[in-house]
Amino acid sequence: MPESKGRAKNDKKRYQLEPARKKKTKPPKRWYAPAVLSVMGLGVVVIVLNYMAVLPFTGGQTKGIVLWLGLGLIFAGFMGTMGIR
Protein backbone atom coordinates (compact mmCIF):
# COMPACT_ATOMS: atom_id res chain seq x y z
CA MET A 1 0.00 0.00 0.00
CA PRO A 2 1.44 3.47 -0.87
CA GLU A 3 2.32 5.93 1.93
CA SER A 4 1.30 9.56 1.86
CA LYS A 5 3.92 12.28 1.97
CA GLY A 6 2.41 14.11 4.94
CA ARG A 7 2.57 17.80 5.64
CA ALA A 8 5.71 19.88 5.71
CA LYS A 9 6.83 20.62 9.26
CA ASN A 10 6.92 24.28 10.21
CA ASP A 11 9.33 25.35 12.96
CA LYS A 12 7.10 28.14 14.16
CA LYS A 13 4.14 27.25 16.28
CA ARG A 14 0.77 28.37 15.10
CA TYR A 15 -0.04 30.58 18.06
CA GLN A 16 3.30 31.59 19.44
CA LEU A 17 3.01 34.20 22.16
CA GLU A 18 5.70 36.68 23.00
CA PRO A 19 7.29 36.24 26.40
CA ALA A 20 5.78 38.47 29.06
CA ARG A 21 7.83 41.54 29.78
CA LYS A 22 8.48 42.27 33.40
CA LYS A 23 7.62 45.74 34.57
CA LYS A 24 10.34 47.46 36.46
CA THR A 25 8.73 48.70 39.64
CA LYS A 26 10.38 50.81 42.24
CA PRO A 27 10.44 49.40 45.74
CA PRO A 28 8.29 51.33 48.22
CA LYS A 29 9.84 53.93 50.46
CA ARG A 30 11.37 52.80 53.72
CA TRP A 31 8.65 54.49 55.80
CA TYR A 32 5.72 52.97 53.87
CA ALA A 33 5.40 49.61 55.67
CA PRO A 34 5.55 51.09 59.20
CA ALA A 35 3.01 53.74 58.20
CA VAL A 36 0.58 51.12 56.89
CA LEU A 37 0.93 49.02 60.03
CA SER A 38 0.45 52.13 62.17
CA VAL A 39 -2.83 52.94 60.39
CA MET A 40 -4.07 49.41 61.01
CA GLY A 41 -2.98 49.59 64.65
CA LEU A 42 -4.72 52.94 65.08
CA GLY A 43 -7.93 51.37 63.78
CA VAL A 44 -7.70 48.59 66.37
CA VAL A 45 -7.02 51.12 69.14
CA VAL A 46 -10.04 53.23 68.10
CA ILE A 47 -12.32 50.16 68.21
CA VAL A 48 -11.02 49.03 71.61
CA LEU A 49 -11.34 52.51 73.12
CA ASN A 50 -14.84 52.76 71.67
CA TYR A 51 -15.93 49.61 73.47
CA MET A 52 -14.27 50.75 76.68
CA ALA A 53 -16.27 54.01 76.32
CA VAL A 54 -13.31 56.21 77.16
CA LEU A 55 -13.22 58.35 74.02
CA PRO A 56 -13.83 61.98 75.01
CA PHE A 57 -16.20 62.93 72.17
CA THR A 58 -18.62 60.00 72.64
CA GLY A 59 -20.02 61.09 76.00
CA GLY A 60 -19.24 57.82 77.76
CA GLN A 61 -21.19 55.68 75.31
CA THR A 62 -20.20 53.43 72.46
CA LYS A 63 -20.99 54.90 69.07
CA GLY A 64 -21.49 53.05 65.82
CA ILE A 65 -19.80 55.73 63.76
CA VAL A 66 -16.60 55.34 65.77
CA LEU A 67 -16.70 51.59 65.12
CA TRP A 68 -16.99 52.25 61.39
CA LEU A 69 -14.12 54.72 61.62
CA GLY A 70 -11.90 52.07 63.20
CA LEU A 71 -12.93 49.46 60.64
CA GLY A 72 -12.25 51.98 57.87
CA LEU A 73 -8.74 52.57 59.19
CA ILE A 74 -8.08 48.83 59.29
CA PHE A 75 -9.42 48.47 55.74
CA ALA A 76 -7.23 51.35 54.55
CA GLY A 77 -4.25 49.61 56.11
CA PHE A 78 -5.05 46.38 54.31
CA MET A 79 -5.41 48.26 51.03
CA GLY A 80 -2.03 49.85 51.69
CA THR A 81 -0.37 46.46 52.15
CA MET A 82 -0.86 45.82 48.44
CA GLY A 83 1.95 48.26 47.74
CA ILE A 84 4.46 46.46 49.97
CA ARG A 85 6.74 44.04 48.15
BELCORZI-V844871 format. One record per backbone hydrogen bond with DSSP energy under -1.0 kcal/mol. NH is the residue of the N-H (numbers start at 1). CO is the residue of the C=O. If there is no record, write none. Layout:
NH_CO + NH_CO
//
This chain:
32_29 + 35_31 + 36_32 + 37_33 + 38_34 + 39_35 + 40_36 + 41_37 + 42_38 + 43_39 + 44_40 + 45_41 + 46_42 + 47_43 + 48_44 + 49_45 + 50_46 + 51_47 + 52_48 + 54_49 + 58_55 + 67_63 + 68_64 + 69_65 + 70_66 + 71_67 + 72_68 + 73_69 + 74_70 + 75_71 + 76_72 + 77_73 + 78_74 + 79_75 + 80_76 + 81_77 + 82_79 + 83_80 + 84_81
//
